[in-house]
């Protein structure tokens, strides 16, 4: 079989960078996008014929389209799309400005959508493909301080669930990757930002911010190399899952959310049924 081609966004660090390294080691082709490709060129040593680093602006559909066209021109097709690019907004719902919220959605949701729209015509023409959208366990359960970021990931979850049904007739698969806490630079290397105008009354939020910036980094359970290995293995499955939790903590949080929902549904099932015309 000929080598497959991966198109991966957000590859300058963390799981994205580890995924690029392992895909290259497997012999497949990689198109790796980032805001700046200097770090990529330094971190990745690969044959020119196998690796295409691209500087792509996820806020610019023309930039995305140009990147996809370069990928097709070089490798002929895109077999796997991994939407990994994104960043966190760590702050309370009230203290997050419209501009800050919009910016988070622009990258995490609208950027992802723009990449999907650019790649799908090629996958539909090929009659195959696999889209892997990197969400988060916070796409399943939201917690204080992460409301806006979680909202972007909730959106990615909903879009992906519908997309999986829409593209199935074309032989295209969709998987949501839902990591917990992984030992990457997400929390302390420019990938998480704080609201410019915090509200002092939210003292609990100050503690949450301090913990995530100063205490959690370096102690996360998740191993990004293992995450990359699992993502690659998932693409080899005949029937890959729609949702794939990564990390024992992610599994714990997700099951807790399910239990909360089931408790509420059961407690109020008679109220729910009482609104029918019957």
C-alpha positions as CSV (number, residue, x, y, z in Angstrom):
1,X,0.0,0.0,0.0
2,X,1.2,3.5,-0.7
3,X,1.9,5.8,2.1
4,X,-1.0,7.7,3.6
5,X,-1.0,11.5,4.0
6,X,-1.8,13.3,7.3
7,X,-2.9,17.0,7.5
8,X,-2.3,18.1,11.1
9,X,-3.0,21.5,12.6
10,X,-1.5,22.9,15.8
11,X,1.8,21.0,15.6
12,X,4.3,23.4,17.3
13,X,4.2,21.6,20.6
14,X,2.4,19.0,22.7
15,X,0.3,16.2,21.3
16,X,0.4,17.7,17.8
17,X,4.2,17.7,17.7
18,X,4.4,14.2,19.1
19,X,1.9,13.0,16.5
20,X,3.9,14.5,13.6
21,X,7.1,12.8,14.9
22,X,5.4,9.4,15.2
23,X,3.6,9.6,11.8
24,X,6.9,10.4,10.1
25,X,8.5,7.5,11.9
26,X,5.7,5.2,10.6
27,X,6.6,6.2,7.0
28,X,3.5,8.2,6.2
29,X,3.5,11.7,4.8
30,X,2.7,14.7,7.0
31,X,1.5,18.2,6.3
32,X,2.0,20.0,9.6
33,X,0.6,23.5,10.1
34,X,1.4,26.1,12.7
35,X,1.4,29.8,13.2
36,X,5.2,29.7,12.8
37,X,7.1,26.9,11.2
38,X,10.5,27.8,12.6
39,X,9.9,25.6,15.6
40,X,8.7,22.8,13.4
41,X,11.7,22.9,11.2
42,X,13.9,22.7,14.3
43,X,12.0,19.9,16.0
44,X,11.3,17.7,12.9
45,X,14.0,16.0,10.9
46,X,12.4,14.3,8.0
47,X,12.9,13.7,4.3
48,X,11.6,16.6,2.1
49,X,9.5,14.1,0.2
50,X,7.7,13.1,3.3
51,X,7.2,16.3,5.3
52,X,5.6,19.6,4.4
53,X,5.5,22.2,7.1
54,X,3.1,25.1,6.4
55,X,2.5,28.4,8.1
56,X,-1.3,28.6,8.1
57,X,-3.6,31.3,9.7
58,X,-6.7,29.6,11.0
59,X,-8.5,32.9,11.0
60,X,-8.0,33.3,7.2
61,X,-9.9,30.9,4.9
62,X,-7.7,31.8,2.0
63,X,-4.6,30.8,4.0
64,X,-6.3,27.5,4.9
65,X,-7.4,26.8,1.3
66,X,-3.8,27.6,0.1
67,X,-2.4,25.1,2.6
68,X,-4.7,22.4,1.6
69,X,-4.0,22.9,-2.1
70,X,-0.2,22.8,-1.4
71,X,-0.8,19.5,0.4
72,X,-2.8,18.0,-2.5
73,X,-0.2,19.3,-5.0
74,X,2.6,17.6,-3.1
75,X,1.0,14.3,-2.0
76,X,-2.1,13.9,-4.2
77,X,-4.6,13.4,-1.4
78,X,-5.3,13.8,2.3
79,X,-6.2,10.6,4.1
80,X,-6.3,11.8,7.7
81,X,-7.2,15.3,9.0
82,X,-6.3,16.0,12.6
83,X,-7.7,19.3,13.9
84,X,-5.5,19.8,16.9
85,X,-5.0,23.6,16.9
86,X,-6.6,25.6,19.7
87,X,-6.0,27.4,22.9
88,X,-7.6,27.8,26.3
89,X,-9.3,30.8,28.0
90,X,-9.1,30.4,31.7
91,X,-11.5,32.7,33.5
92,X,-15.0,33.2,34.7
93,X,-17.9,33.6,32.3
94,X,-18.7,37.1,33.6
95,X,-15.1,38.3,33.4
96,X,-14.5,37.1,29.9
97,X,-15.2,39.9,27.4
98,X,-17.1,39.5,24.1
99,X,-13.8,40.0,22.3
100,X,-12.0,37.3,24.3
101,X,-14.9,34.9,23.9
102,X,-15.1,35.6,20.2
103,X,-11.4,35.1,19.7
104,X,-11.5,31.7,21.4
105,X,-14.4,30.5,19.2
106,X,-12.7,31.9,16.1
107,X,-9.8,29.5,16.6
108,X,-11.3,26.5,18.3
109,X,-14.5,26.3,16.4
110,X,-14.5,28.5,13.3
111,X,-10.9,27.7,12.4
112,X,-11.6,24.0,12.7
113,X,-14.7,24.4,10.5
114,X,-12.8,26.2,7.9
115,X,-10.2,23.4,7.7
116,X,-12.9,20.8,7.5
117,X,-14.6,22.6,4.6
118,X,-11.3,22.9,2.8
119,X,-10.4,19.3,3.1
120,X,-13.8,17.5,2.7
121,X,-14.2,18.0,-1.1
122,X,-11.0,16.1,-1.6
123,X,-12.0,13.3,0.8
124,X,-15.4,13.0,-0.9
125,X,-13.8,12.8,-4.3
126,X,-11.5,10.0,-3.0
127,X,-14.4,8.2,-1.3
128,X,-12.5,7.8,1.9
129,X,-10.9,9.7,4.8
130,X,-10.8,10.1,8.5
131,X,-11.3,13.4,10.4
132,X,-10.1,13.5,13.9
133,X,-11.2,16.6,15.9
134,X,-9.3,17.1,19.1
135,X,-11.8,18.2,21.6
136,X,-11.4,17.7,25.4
137,X,-13.1,16.0,28.3
138,X,-14.3,19.6,28.8
139,X,-16.3,19.1,25.7
140,X,-18.4,16.7,27.9
141,X,-18.3,18.3,31.3
142,X,-17.7,22.0,32.1
143,X,-16.2,23.3,35.3
144,X,-15.7,26.7,36.9
145,X,-13.0,28.8,35.2
146,X,-13.2,26.9,31.9
147,X,-16.7,27.8,30.8
148,X,-15.8,29.6,27.6
149,X,-13.2,27.1,26.5
150,X,-15.6,24.2,27.4
151,X,-18.3,25.9,25.3
152,X,-15.9,25.9,22.3
153,X,-15.3,22.2,22.8
154,X,-19.0,21.5,23.4
155,X,-19.5,23.1,19.9
156,X,-16.8,20.9,18.4
157,X,-18.6,17.8,19.9
158,X,-22.0,18.8,18.4
159,X,-20.5,19.6,15.0
160,X,-18.5,16.4,14.9
161,X,-21.5,14.2,15.9
162,X,-23.6,15.6,13.1
163,X,-20.7,15.6,10.6
164,X,-20.0,11.9,11.3
165,X,-23.6,11.1,10.0
166,X,-23.4,13.5,7.1
167,X,-20.1,12.1,5.6
168,X,-20.6,8.4,6.3
169,X,-22.2,7.9,2.9
170,X,-18.9,9.0,1.3
171,X,-16.8,6.5,3.2
172,X,-15.4,9.2,5.6
173,X,-15.1,8.6,9.3
174,X,-15.1,11.1,12.2
175,X,-13.6,10.7,15.6
176,X,-13.5,13.1,18.6
177,X,-10.3,12.9,20.6
178,X,-11.1,13.9,24.2
179,X,-8.0,14.3,26.4
180,X,-7.9,15.0,30.1
181,X,-4.8,16.7,31.6
182,X,-1.7,15.9,29.5
183,X,1.9,16.9,30.4
184,X,2.3,19.5,27.6
185,X,2.8,23.3,27.5
186,X,-0.9,23.9,27.1
187,X,-1.2,25.6,30.6
188,X,2.0,27.5,30.7
189,X,3.5,28.0,27.3
190,X,1.2,30.6,25.7
191,X,-1.6,28.1,24.8
192,X,-3.8,29.3,27.7
193,X,-4.7,33.0,28.3
194,X,-6.5,34.8,31.1
195,X,-9.1,37.5,30.8
196,X,-7.7,41.0,30.7
197,X,-10.2,42.3,33.3
198,X,-10.6,39.8,36.1
199,X,-13.3,40.5,38.7
200,X,-11.9,40.5,42.3
201,X,-15.1,39.2,43.9
202,X,-14.5,35.8,42.3
203,X,-11.9,34.7,44.8
204,X,-12.4,31.0,44.0
205,X,-11.5,31.7,40.4
206,X,-8.2,33.2,41.5
207,X,-7.4,30.0,43.2
208,X,-8.3,28.0,40.1
209,X,-6.1,30.2,37.9
210,X,-3.2,29.9,40.3
211,X,-3.4,26.2,40.5
212,X,-3.6,25.7,36.7
213,X,-0.7,28.0,36.0
214,X,1.6,27.3,38.9
215,X,0.8,23.9,40.3
216,X,-0.6,21.5,37.7
217,X,2.0,21.9,35.0
218,X,4.5,19.1,35.2
219,X,2.1,16.9,37.2
220,X,-0.4,15.9,34.6
221,X,-1.1,12.2,34.2
222,X,-1.3,12.2,30.5
223,X,1.7,11.2,28.3
224,X,1.6,13.0,24.9
225,X,3.7,10.4,23.2
226,X,1.2,7.7,24.2
227,X,-1.7,9.9,23.1
228,X,0.0,10.2,19.7
229,X,0.4,6.4,19.5
230,X,-3.3,5.9,20.3
231,X,-4.4,8.4,17.7
232,X,-2.4,6.6,15.0
233,X,-3.8,3.2,16.1
234,X,-7.3,4.6,16.0
235,X,-7.0,5.5,12.3
236,X,-6.2,1.8,11.6
237,X,-9.4,0.5,13.0
238,X,-12.1,-0.6,10.7
239,X,-14.8,0.9,12.9
240,X,-13.2,3.7,14.9
241,X,-15.2,5.2,17.7
242,X,-17.0,8.6,17.4
243,X,-15.6,9.5,20.9
244,X,-12.3,8.5,22.3
245,X,-11.4,9.6,25.8
246,X,-7.6,9.9,26.6
247,X,-6.5,9.6,30.1
248,X,-7.8,7.9,33.2
249,X,-8.9,11.4,34.5
250,X,-10.9,12.0,31.4
251,X,-12.7,8.7,31.9
252,X,-13.5,9.6,35.5
253,X,-14.8,13.1,34.6
254,X,-16.9,11.8,31.7
255,X,-18.5,9.1,33.8
256,X,-19.2,11.6,36.6
257,X,-21.1,13.8,34.0
258,X,-23.1,10.8,32.8
259,X,-24.1,10.0,36.4
260,X,-25.2,13.6,37.0
261,X,-27.3,13.6,33.9
262,X,-28.9,10.3,34.7
263,X,-29.7,11.5,38.3
264,X,-31.5,14.6,37.0
265,X,-33.3,12.8,34.2
266,X,-34.6,10.1,36.6
267,X,-35.6,12.6,39.3
268,X,-37.6,14.7,37.0
269,X,-38.9,12.2,34.4
270,X,-42.5,12.7,35.4
271,X,-42.2,16.5,35.0
272,X,-40.6,15.9,31.6
273,X,-43.4,13.6,30.4
274,X,-46.1,16.0,31.8
275,X,-45.5,18.5,29.0
276,X,-46.9,16.2,26.3
277,X,-50.3,16.8,24.8
278,X,-51.5,13.5,26.1
